[in-house]
């Protein structure tokens, strides 16, 4: 069901410093910061040859990333994202297998303009998993 690894997300206490570190120390291609108010984050994508790194920074008072950083002040890995061809079929299969979908269970539009869902970390060995539909853009559904 899952396809390739789309990205690894890292929560950071200083978005500019983290982006500079990837660009200057590691020589990575760093994209611009983009606010994602529906998710309560500002993101920066680091482009790699085979995947991406997503730097996450809190946006707004109710950002879930702020809670993560309160527990992990230096930051750290927040979630991994896998690609799926059909997010509704994936969701329904996962629910039938006993997995919990976070939120309402309805996909939201993510940072790439595609549908995403998050799976409860307790169902996936302590790892928050994001699924992103890649076969079509969310606005085409």
C-alpha positions as CSV (number, residue, x, y, z in Angstrom):
1,X,0.0,0.0,0.0
2,X,2.7,2.6,0.9
3,X,4.9,3.9,-1.8
4,X,8.2,5.7,-1.5
5,X,9.3,7.8,1.5
6,X,8.1,11.4,0.7
7,X,9.8,13.2,3.6
8,X,11.1,13.1,7.2
9,X,9.8,16.0,9.3
10,X,11.9,17.6,12.0
11,X,10.5,20.1,14.5
12,X,13.0,22.9,15.1
13,X,13.2,25.7,17.7
14,X,14.8,28.1,15.2
15,X,13.7,27.7,11.6
16,X,16.2,30.2,10.1
17,X,19.1,28.6,11.9
18,X,18.0,25.1,10.9
19,X,17.6,26.1,7.2
20,X,21.0,27.8,7.3
21,X,22.6,24.7,8.8
22,X,21.3,22.5,6.0
23,X,22.2,25.0,3.3
24,X,25.6,26.1,4.6
25,X,27.0,23.1,6.4
26,X,25.5,20.3,4.4
27,X,25.2,22.0,1.0
28,X,21.5,21.1,0.6
29,X,19.0,22.9,-1.6
30,X,16.7,24.8,0.8
31,X,13.2,26.0,-0.2
32,X,11.4,29.1,1.1
33,X,9.5,29.2,4.3
34,X,5.8,28.7,3.8
35,X,3.0,29.1,6.4
36,X,0.5,26.3,6.7
37,X,-2.2,27.8,9.0
38,X,-4.5,24.8,8.7
39,X,-1.8,22.7,10.3
40,X,-0.4,25.3,12.7
41,X,3.1,25.2,11.2
42,X,5.6,27.1,9.1
43,X,7.6,24.7,6.9
44,X,10.8,24.7,4.9
45,X,11.6,21.8,2.6
46,X,15.1,20.6,2.1
47,X,15.4,18.9,-1.3
48,X,17.5,15.7,-1.5
49,X,18.1,13.4,-4.4
50,X,15.9,10.7,-3.1
51,X,13.5,12.4,-0.7
52,X,12.9,15.6,1.3
53,X,13.4,16.9,4.8
54,X,10.6,19.1,6.2
55,X,11.6,21.5,8.9
56,X,8.6,22.4,11.1
57,X,8.2,25.5,13.2
58,X,5.2,26.5,15.3
59,X,2.7,28.9,13.7
60,X,0.1,30.4,16.1
61,X,-0.7,29.8,19.7
62,X,-2.3,26.4,19.2
63,X,0.4,24.8,17.1
64,X,0.9,21.1,17.7
65,X,4.6,21.7,17.0
66,X,4.9,24.0,20.1
67,X,3.7,21.2,22.3
68,X,6.4,18.9,20.7
69,X,9.1,21.5,21.3
70,X,8.0,22.1,24.9
71,X,8.8,18.4,25.5
72,X,11.8,18.4,23.2
73,X,13.4,21.9,23.4
74,X,16.2,21.1,21.0
75,X,13.8,19.8,18.4
76,X,13.8,16.4,16.8
77,X,12.1,14.0,14.4
78,X,8.4,14.7,14.4
79,X,7.0,12.3,11.7
80,X,7.7,10.4,8.5
81,X,5.6,10.7,5.4
82,X,4.8,7.9,2.9
83,X,3.2,8.3,-0.5
84,X,0.0,6.4,-1.3
85,X,-1.9,6.2,-4.6
86,X,-5.4,6.6,-3.1
87,X,-5.7,8.1,0.4
88,X,-9.3,7.1,0.9
89,X,-8.6,3.5,0.1
90,X,-5.6,3.6,2.3
91,X,-7.5,5.1,5.2
92,X,-10.4,2.6,4.9
93,X,-8.0,-0.3,4.8
94,X,-6.1,1.0,7.9
95,X,-9.3,1.6,9.8
96,X,-10.4,-2.0,9.0
97,X,-7.1,-3.2,10.4
98,X,-7.6,-1.3,13.6
99,X,-5.4,1.7,13.0
100,X,-6.5,5.1,14.3
101,X,-6.6,8.2,12.0
102,X,-5.9,11.5,13.8
103,X,-8.4,14.3,13.6
104,X,-11.7,13.8,11.9
105,X,-10.4,11.0,9.6
106,X,-11.0,13.2,6.6
107,X,-7.9,14.1,4.5
108,X,-6.7,17.7,4.6
109,X,-4.7,19.6,2.1
110,X,-1.0,19.5,3.0
111,X,2.0,21.6,2.2
112,X,2.3,20.2,-1.3
113,X,-1.3,20.9,-2.2
114,X,-2.1,17.2,-1.9
115,X,-4.3,15.2,0.5
116,X,-2.8,14.1,3.7
117,X,-3.8,12.0,6.8
118,X,-1.9,11.3,10.0
119,X,-1.9,8.0,11.8
120,X,-1.7,7.6,15.5
121,X,1.9,7.0,16.7
122,X,0.8,4.3,19.2
123,X,-0.3,2.2,16.3
124,X,3.0,2.5,14.5
125,X,5.8,1.7,17.0
126,X,5.7,5.2,18.5
127,X,6.1,7.0,15.1
128,X,3.7,9.6,13.9
129,X,3.0,8.6,10.2
130,X,1.7,10.9,7.5
131,X,0.2,9.6,4.3
132,X,0.2,11.8,1.2
133,X,-1.7,11.0,-1.9
134,X,0.5,11.5,-4.9
135,X,-1.6,10.3,-7.9
136,X,-3.6,13.5,-8.2
137,X,-3.7,16.9,-6.6
138,X,-6.2,17.6,-3.9
139,X,-8.1,20.2,-5.9
140,X,-8.9,17.6,-8.6
141,X,-11.0,15.5,-6.2
